[in-house]
Amino acid sequence: MSFVFADHYIQEHNASRMAALAEDFDHLAVQLDRRGIDIERLVEAATMFRVAVPSWGVGTGGTRFARFPGGGEPRNIFEKLEDCEVVFKATRVTPGISLHIPWDRPANAAELRSFAVSRGLFFDSMNSNTFQDQPDQAHSYKYGSLTHTDAAVRRQAVEHNLECLSIGQQLGARAHTVWIGDGGNFPGQVHFRKALDRYLDSLRAIYAALPEGWRLFIEHKVYEPAFYSTVLNDWGTSYLCAREVGDRCLSLVDLGHHAPNVNIEQIVAQLIRLKALGGFHFNDSKFGDDDLDSGSIKPFQLFLVFNELVDAELEGIPGFAPAYMLDQSHNVTDPLESLMTSAMEVVRAYVQAHLVDRAALAEAQAYNDAMRSLQILKAAFRTDVSPILAEARVREGGAIDPVAAYRASGYRARVAAERPASATAGSGIV
């Protein structure tokens, strides 16, 4: 049994900070009241928000050149869940776990589910892996998986996804995400139209086995690992494929999977309008699919994305229920600290989006008042909602400052002594 991040660490951490939080919270309440905003409504919004943690996110990631393992990395799915529990206890917004197969294939699904539930966690979604070969598979994915020219390879890839659905049912998950790295590195290598047709055929086979009440998310990416072309390369192709497959097949947006400087918030708005938005993988980027911590590079873009999401939420669009997940690679930080920080930044953007004066914004847009429209958005974005986020965490048993509470507990040093570092640990993204 690994060292436990017990509740008393949070309580001890909060004790010396409660007075300052109360002062900051009351001051912000007065400021918001002048704007006609009830701070309690925002606390409730922050309390209700949820974002899932990926099982692979609690391990140290890597680059195309190397991976430098960190101390205390989890060696199996049970230790990964122990780390996920720490993130949830500190932030109170991450009870959902997104599981990756075969990295986290359980020997006993019932035991794993019970282990998660006992820690206040549940399995949110499943993820398949056909972008790398596994030791026991018969055919290689070097030249593709669901779109491979060889029908036997495609069948193998489909069967792997069906296995994910089966495991997910036993674990209580309700969604399955399919991302493929299929594509070409050279002009002429891939027949574009035929490759997409093969993708659709494979996707239909997976969709046909989709359990009742489940949703199938398809994740597009403009490049990588195929650098000339990818089969599912943009949101438009994703939308068209989803519509051809079925109503429960939806597009998933990863913030790092677009070309540089693409207007992601507009893509989000269009997918909402088309009733095809399945969910998000949150991260941040400077150059490409960098998988950096959410909000670390482009916090205003993250806010603008949530501006569209909250606008749809408040409008009450039928069927609007996007699934949120963090999807990052922690190469130089403590993965748990990065996940805590990202979870807080995502909630921050969500709450800030609730501060937008939508009546005033609609009026400014109607009169084509560009400057007034921007000022309304910036007024919400510039508001420091930290006291609201901290208050919401405290009321749910979380930490005023999650990272500080985590560090004070000595959790990383304690589990590092129990889990020897390994260059081949089954966690993190390389």
C-alpha positions in Angstrom: 0.0 0.0 0.0 1.5 3.3 -1.1 1.6 6.4 1.1 -1.8 8.0 1.4 -2.5 11.7 0.8 -4.9 11.8 3.8 -7.5 14.5 4.4 -5.7 15.9 7.4 -3.0 17.2 5.1 -5.5 19.4 3.4 -7.1 20.5 6.6 -3.8 21.5 8.1 -2.9 23.3 5.0 -6.2 25.2 4.9 -6.2 26.2 8.6 -3.6 29.0 8.2 -5.2 30.3 5.0 -8.9 30.4 5.8 -8.9 34.0 7.2 -7.1 35.4 4.1 -9.5 33.5 1.8 -12.5 34.9 3.6 -11.1 38.4 3.2 -10.4 37.9 -0.5 -13.7 36.2 -1.1 -15.7 39.0 0.6 -13.8 41.7 -1.3 -14.5 40.0 -4.6 -18.2 39.6 -3.7 -18.5 43.3 -3.2 -16.9 44.0 -6.6 -19.1 41.5 -8.4 -22.2 42.8 -6.6 -21.5 46.2 -8.2 -21.7 44.4 -11.6 -25.0 42.7 -10.6 -23.3 39.3 -10.2 -24.1 36.9 -7.4 -20.8 35.3 -6.2 -22.7 32.3 -4.8 -23.9 31.4 -8.3 -20.3 31.3 -9.5 -19.2 29.2 -6.5 -22.0 26.7 -7.4 -20.8 26.6 -11.0 -17.2 25.9 -9.9 -18.4 23.2 -7.6 -20.4 21.4 -10.3 -17.7 21.5 -12.9 -15.9 18.2 -13.8 -12.9 17.4 -15.9 -11.5 13.9 -16.3 -7.9 12.9 -15.7 -6.2 10.5 -18.1 -4.6 7.4 -16.6 -1.5 8.0 -18.6 -1.2 11.6 -17.4 0.1 10.7 -13.9 3.3 9.4 -15.4 6.3 11.3 -16.8 6.1 11.9 -20.5 8.9 12.3 -23.0 9.9 13.7 -26.4 10.7 12.1 -29.7 14.3 11.9 -28.5 14.2 10.7 -24.9 12.2 10.1 -21.8 13.6 10.9 -18.3 11.7 9.0 -15.7 10.7 10.7 -12.5 10.7 9.4 -9.0 7.6 7.6 -7.7 6.0 7.0 -11.1 3.1 4.5 -10.9 4.0 1.0 -12.0 0.4 -0.3 -12.7 -3.1 0.9 -13.0 -3.8 0.6 -9.3 -0.9 3.0 -8.4 -2.1 5.3 -11.2 -5.5 5.5 -9.5 -3.8 6.2 -6.2 -2.2 9.2 -7.9 -5.5 10.2 -9.5 -7.1 10.2 -6.1 -4.5 12.7 -4.9 -5.4 15.1 -7.7 -9.1 14.7 -7.0 -8.8 15.2 -3.2 -6.9 18.4 -3.7 -9.0 19.9 -6.5 -12.4 18.2 -6.1 -13.2 18.5 -9.8 -11.5 15.4 -11.2 -13.4 12.2 -10.1 -13.5 10.9 -13.7 -10.7 8.7 -15.1 -10.1 8.1 -18.8 -8.5 4.7 -19.3 -6.1 3.6 -22.0 -6.0 0.1 -23.4 -3.8 -2.0 -23.6 -1.6 0.1 -21.3 -4.1 -0.3 -18.5 -5.9 -3.5 -19.4 -7.2 -4.9 -16.0 -6.8 -8.5 -15.0 -10.0 -8.2 -13.0 -12.3 -5.4 -14.1 -14.6 -5.8 -11.1 -11.7 -5.4 -8.7 -10.4 -2.3 -10.5 -13.8 -0.7 -10.5 -14.2 -1.4 -6.8 -10.8 0.1 -6.2 -11.7 3.3 -8.0 -15.1 3.6 -6.3 -13.6 3.3 -2.9 -11.5 6.4 -3.7 -14.4 8.4 -5.0 -13.4 7.9 -8.6 -15.2 6.5 -11.6 -14.2 5.5 -15.2 -15.4 8.2 -17.5 -14.2 7.0 -20.9 -12.1 4.4 -22.7 -9.3 5.0 -25.2 -7.9 2.6 -27.8 -4.3 2.3 -28.9 -3.6 1.4 -32.6 -0.8 3.9 -33.0 1.9 1.5 -31.7 2.5 -2.2 -31.9 2.1 -4.4 -28.9 4.2 -7.5 -28.2 1.3 -10.0 -28.6 -0.3 -8.6 -31.8 -0.2 -10.5 -35.1 0.0 -7.5 -37.5 1.9 -4.2 -37.4 0.4 -0.8 -37.5 3.5 0.7 -39.1 1.4 1.7 -42.2 -1.9 2.2 -40.5 -4.6 0.6 -38.4 -8.3 1.2 -39.1 -7.4 2.5 -42.6 -4.7 0.0 -43.5 -4.7 -1.5 -47.0 -4.6 -5.0 -45.5 -8.1 -6.1 -44.3 -6.5 -8.4 -41.7 -4.8 -5.4 -40.0 -8.1 -3.4 -40.1 -9.9 -6.3 -38.4 -7.2 -6.5 -35.7 -7.6 -2.8 -35.0 -11.4 -3.0 -34.9 -11.3 -6.0 -32.6 -9.0 -4.0 -30.3 -11.6 -1.3 -30.1 -14.3 -3.8 -29.4 -12.2 -5.1 -26.5 -12.1 -1.6 -25.2 -15.9 -1.4 -25.3 -16.2 -4.7 -23.4 -13.7 -3.6 -20.7 -15.4 -0.3 -20.5 -18.8 -1.9 -19.9 -17.4 -3.8 -17.0 -15.9 -0.7 -15.5 -19.0 1.5 -15.9 -17.6 3.8 -18.6 -20.0 5.6 -21.0 -17.8 6.8 -23.9 -15.1 5.5 -26.2 -12.5 7.7 -27.9 -10.8 6.6 -31.2 -7.7 8.4 -32.3 -5.6 7.0 -35.1 -2.2 8.0 -36.3 -2.9 6.7 -39.8 -1.7 8.7 -42.8 1.3 9.1 -45.1 4.8 10.6 -44.9 5.2 11.0 -48.7 3.1 12.3 -51.6 1.4 9.3 -53.3 1.9 7.0 -50.4 -1.8 7.0 -49.5 -4.9 7.1 -51.7 -6.8 9.8 -49.8 -10.4 8.9 -50.7 -9.9 5.2 -50.3 -8.2 5.6 -47.0 -11.1 7.6 -45.7 -13.6 5.0 -47.0 -11.7 2.3 -45.1 -11.7 4.4 -42.0 -15.5 4.8 -42.2 -16.0 1.1 -42.7 -13.9 0.3 -39.6 -15.6 3.0 -37.6 -19.1 1.6 -38.5 -18.0 -1.8 -37.2 -17.0 -0.2 -33.9 -20.2 1.9 -33.8 -22.3 -1.2 -34.4 -21.0 -2.7 -31.1 -21.4 0.6 -29.1 -23.3 -0.2 -25.9 -26.6 1.4 -25.2 -26.2 4.9 -23.8 -22.6 5.2 -24.9 -21.1 7.9 -27.2 -18.3 7.3 -29.7 -15.8 10.2 -30.0 -13.5 10.6 -33.0 -10.5 12.7 -32.6 -8.9 14.6 -35.6 -5.3 15.8 -35.9 -3.8 17.8 -38.6 -0.4 16.0 -38.5 1.8 13.6 -36.7 2.9 10.8 -36.6 2.3 10.9 -40.3 3.8 14.2 -41.4 2.5 14.6 -45.0 -1.1 13.6 -44.5 -3.4 12.3 -41.8 -6.6 10.4 -42.6 -8.8 12.3 -40.1 -7.1 15.6 -40.5 -9.5 18.4 -39.5 -12.8 19.1 -37.8 -14.8 19.3 -41.0 -13.7 15.8 -42.0 -14.5 14.6 -38.5 -18.0 16.1 -38.6 -18.7 14.5 -42.0 -17.5 11.1 -40.8 -19.5 11.3 -37.6 -22.7 12.1 -39.5 -22.1 9.2 -41.8 -21.6 6.8 -38.9 -24.4 7.6 -36.6 -26.0 10.1 -34.1 -24.0 8.8 -31.2 -20.7 9.4 -33.1 -19.4 12.9 -32.3 -16.3 15.0 -32.9 -13.7 15.4 -30.1 -11.5 18.6 -30.1 -8.0 18.4 -28.8 -6.6 21.9 -28.5 -3.2 20.8 -29.8 -4.4 19.0 -32.9 -4.9 22.0 -35.1 -2.7 24.0 -37.5 -0.9 26.9 -35.9 -3.1 30.0 -35.3 -6.3 28.2 -36.2 -9.4 29.8 -34.6 -10.4 26.9 -32.3 -13.2 28.8 -30.6 -14.9 29.3 -33.9 -14.6 25.6 -34.6 -16.1 24.9 -31.3 -19.0 27.2 -32.1 -19.7 25.5 -35.4 -19.6 22.0 -33.9 -22.0 23.1 -31.3 -24.3 24.5 -33.9 -24.1 21.3 -35.8 -24.9 19.3 -32.6 -21.7 17.3 -33.2 -19.4 18.4 -30.3 -18.6 15.3 -28.2 -15.9 16.7 -26.0 -12.5 18.1 -25.4 -8.9 17.1 -24.6 -7.5 20.2 -22.8 -3.8 21.1 -23.1 -1.8 24.0 -24.5 0.8 24.6 -27.2 3.4 27.1 -28.5 4.4 25.4 -31.7 2.2 22.4 -32.4 0.8 19.5 -30.4 3.1 20.3 -27.5 0.8 18.8 -24.8 1.7 21.6 -22.4 -0.3 22.3 -19.2 -3.7 23.9 -19.9 -3.6 27.7 -19.8 0.1 27.9 -19.6 0.7 29.5 -23.0 -2.7 30.8 -24.3 -5.1 31.4 -21.3 -7.2 33.9 -23.3 -7.8 31.3 -26.0 -8.9 28.8 -23.3 -11.3 31.5 -22.0 -12.6 32.1 -25.5 -13.3 28.4 -26.0 -15.2 28.3 -22.7 -17.1 31.5 -23.7 -18.6 29.5 -26.6 -19.3 26.5 -24.3 -20.9 28.5 -21.6 -23.0 30.4 -24.1 -24.4 27.1 -25.4 -24.9 25.8 -21.8 -26.8 28.9 -20.8 -28.9 28.8 -24.0 -29.9 25.2 -23.1 -29.1 23.7 -26.5 -30.7 20.2 -26.6 -28.2 17.4 -26.3 -25.3 19.7 -25.4 -23.2 17.6 -23.0 -19.5 17.8 -23.9 -17.1 15.5 -22.0 -14.0 17.3 -20.7 -10.6 15.7 -20.1 -7.0 16.8 -19.6 -4.6 15.4 -22.1 -1.0 16.5 -21.4 2.5 15.2 -21.4 4.5 16.1 -18.3 8.1 16.0 -19.3 9.8 18.3 -16.7 7.2 18.7 -14.0 5.7 16.5 -11.3 2.7 15.1 -13.2 0.3 15.5 -10.3 1.2 19.2 -9.9 0.6 19.7 -13.6 -2.7 18.0 -13.5 -3.8 20.0 -10.4 -2.7 23.3 -12.0 -4.4 22.4 -15.3 -7.6 21.4 -13.6 -7.7 24.7 -11.8 -7.0 26.6 -15.0 -9.8 24.9 -16.9 -12.3 25.6 -14.1 -11.0 29.2 -14.0 -11.8 29.7 -17.6 -15.3 28.1 -17.1 -16.1 30.5 -14.2 -14.7 33.5 -16.0 -17.0 32.7 -19.0 -20.0 32.9 -16.6 -19.0 36.5 -15.9 -19.6 37.6 -19.5 -22.5 40.1 -19.7 -24.3 38.3 -22.5 -27.1 40.9 -22.9 -24.5 43.6 -23.3 -22.4 41.5 -25.7 -25.5 40.7 -27.8 -26.3 44.4 -28.0 -22.7 45.3 -29.0 -22.7 42.6 -31.7 -26.0 43.9 -33.0 -24.6 47.3 -33.5 -21.3 46.0 -34.8 -19.4 47.6 -32.0 -16.1 45.7 -32.2 -14.4 47.5 -29.4 -17.3 47.3 -26.9 -17.6 43.5 -27.7 -13.9 43.0 -26.9 -14.1 45.0 -23.7 -17.0 42.9 -22.4 -15.0 39.7 -23.0 -11.9 41.2 -21.5 -13.8 42.4 -18.4 -14.7 38.8 -17.6 -11.3 37.4 -18.5 -9.4 39.9 -16.4 -11.5 39.2 -13.3 -9.4 37.2 -10.8 -11.8 34.4 -9.7 -9.2 32.6 -7.6 -11.1 33.2 -4.3 -14.2 31.6 -5.9 -12.3 28.6 -7.0 -10.6 28.2 -3.6 -13.9 28.6 -1.8 -15.6 26.0 -4.0 -12.7 23.6 -3.2 -12.9 24.2 0.5 -16.6 23.6 0.7 -16.1 20.2 -1.0 -13.2 19.3 1.2 -10.4 20.3 -1.2 -7.3 22.5 -0.7 -7.1 26.3 -0.9 -3.8 25.9 -2.7 -3.7 22.3 -4.1 -0.1 22.3 -5.1 1.2 23.7 -1.9 -0.9 21.2 0.1 0.5 18.4 -2.0 4.1 19.5 -1.6 3.7 20.0 2.2 2.4 16.4 2.5 5.7 15.0 1.1 3.7 12.6 -1.1 6.2 12.5 -4.0 9.2 11.8 -1.8 7.2 9.1 0.0 6.0 7.2 -3.0 9.4 7.6 -4.7 10.8 5.5 -1.9 8.2 2.8 -2.6 8.2 2.9 -6.4 11.7 2.6 -8.0 12.2 4.8 -11.1 11.9 2.9 -14.4 12.7 4.0 -17.9 10.0 1.7 -19.2 7.1 2.6 -16.8 3.8 2.1 -18.4 2.7 5.7 -18.0 3.1 9.0 -19.7 3.2 9.9 -23.4 6.4 9.4 -25.4 
